[in-house]
Structure formats: structure tokens, C-alpha cells
Amino acid sequence: LGQRLHRLLDRDLGVGRHTPPALDAYVINPEAPAPEFTLKDGLYVSAADLSRALEAGKRMVLLDTRVTSMWERAHIEGAVPGPYYASREEVMAKLPTDGTWIVAYCECPRAAAESVVRKLREGGLTNTAVLWEGIQGWVSLGYPVVPGNAARVASAQP
């Protein structure tokens, strides 16, 4: 019964249909210039500013700080899972140290992402930000997300 239930959940929820990419493989637009974010309180980037940077093809890393199973269900396209409970060393070992912007987000809407960004900043990565609205705000504003299989599930733009 247990294996049958897991197969049904996998089929119905799409669990296990895509392995998360390695952090070091997820610099979005690696040859492009970096975005120029104006951070609220020195920490937060708005969904509108992030969307503009993504549409302009700017170089950055999107770090989904939720548990990996939530990344699997839906994430901002190009995001890599970097769960809040991972050690700073584990996450930083695979992130670029060349000044590439790292924008973290979570669902709460900011607590987990703030925790991760604090760790990154303590480790010397300064071009870091937290998505102010979190992923729920991102979706509520009509910005797109994709499931683990990278097929677009929402595409309305505000």
C-alpha cells in the first residue's frame, strides 16, 4: 500500500518528475550585465524590479529558500533550490563570488529568505537581496512560475 500511495502521489502531484539543478549551474544569463537594483532598507527588491531585470536578461542567481519539494511544485523560472536549513558553507560553495546578484525568496514571505541572505552576507557575498513579496506575492501580482519540469503554468503579466 505504501509504494502504491507514493506512485499515486508522484503521478498526481508531479513529485519526482524533475531533479533540481546544481546551484553552480544556475547563474541566469551568465554573460549578461548585472541588474542595478535599488534595495528597500538595503535588503529588499520588489517583484516589479526583479521581473524587469529578468525580462531584460540580466545576470543573477534566483535562490528558492523553501524546502526542495516546494521548488518542485512551483518556482520562479531559473530559480535553484537553496533551502533555508542548508548550511552557509553548503550553499556558498556553489554560488558565484564575482559580484553576481543573488536574489532569495521564500513563501513566508521573507523570514527564510532573510535568514539565508544574512548567512550569505556574513560569508562575504554583498550583492544579495530578498524578494519583498515572496513567491506568493509574486504569483498574486500575476508574474509567472514554472513547476519542476520547467513548463510554464502561469503567464499573466501585470
N, C-alpha and C positions, 0 to 999 in steps of 0.2 A: 504494500500500500504506500509506503514512504517514497519509493522510487517512482511510482505512478503519479503521485501527487507532485513531485518535483518536475516530472516531464510535463504535466498539465500546466503548472505554473510557468515553466520555461516557455511553453508554446503560447500561453495566453498573455503573459506579461513581457515576453521577449527577453527574459533573463538568460544570460549566457550567449546571446547572439553576436556579441562583439567584445573582443578583448580590448581593454583600454590601451591607448598608445603609451609608449615610454615618454616620460617627461622631456627627455633630451631631444625628442623628435617633434616637439610641438611649439617651436617658435613660428608664429604665424608670419608669413611674408618675410623670411629671413634676410632678404636682400634689400628690403624697402627701408625708408627712413622711419624713425620712431615717431610716435604721436607727440603732440605738445599738449599735455593735459594741464588744466588749472584745477588743482585739488581743493575741495572744500575742507577746511580745517586741517590742511596739509595731509589728508588721508583719503578722501572720498572722491571718486569720479562718478559723474551722473550717467545714467543709461543713454541719454541723448549723446553725450560726448563720446562714450565708448562706441556706440553704434556708428557715429560719424567716422571715427578712427578705423573701425573695421571696414566700413564701406570704402574708405579712401585707401585701403590696402596697406595700412601702417604695420610696422614690425612690433610684435608684442607676444607675450605668453598670457593665456587665459587660464587661471588656476581654479578649478572647481573644488572647493574645500569640503564639500559634503562627502558622505560615505560613497564609495565607488558604485554601489547599487543604485544610488540616486542619479549619478552621472549616466549610468546605463539607461535609465528611464528617459531622461531629457537633459540636455545641456546646451549652452551657447556653442554654436558651431566653432570648432577649432579649440575648444577647451580641453584641458588634460586634467584627469583627476589627481588631486593632491590633498587627500583627506586631512582634516584638522588634527587628527590624532597621530599622524606620522611625525617622526622626529624631525627637527630642523635639519639635522645633518642628512637625513634620508632625502628630504625634498631638495635641499640646496645642492646636493651632489649632482643633480641632473639639470639644474637651472642655469641659464646663461649668466655670466658675471661681467658682461661687456656693456652694461647700462641699458639693456633691453628692458622695456617696461613689463612688469608683471602685475596683472590685474586679477585679484582674487574675488570670488563671490561665494555666497552660501545662500541658505534659504531662510535664515532666522531673523532678519535679513542680513545682519552684518557680524554677529558675535564670532562665529567660527572663522570667517574671513579676516576679521581684525586680529584674532589670535595668531593666525598664520602669518599675516603681514608683519606683526610685531616681531615674530621669530625671524623672519627674513631680514628685517631692518637691523635687528640685533646681530645678525650674521654678516652685515655689511652691504646688503642689497638695498640701495636707496630709491631706485625708480620702481616703487611699489605703490599700489593703490587698492582700495576696496570699492567694489560696485555699490554705491549708496542704496539703491533699491533692492539689491539681492535678486536672485533669479525669479522669484515670484513677482516682484515689481517689474522686472524686465518683460516677463510674459504678459502681465496685466496691461502694460503700456503698448502691447502689440508687437514687440520685437520677436524674431524667430528663434526657435530652439530645434534641436535635432535629437533623435534617440541614438542609442549606441551604434546603430547600423548606419548612421550618417544620412538617412533620408529625411528631408525636410518635413516637419509636422506642423509648423505654424509659420506663415509668411506675411501676415498683415503688418505693414509698417505704419507708424503713426503719421 
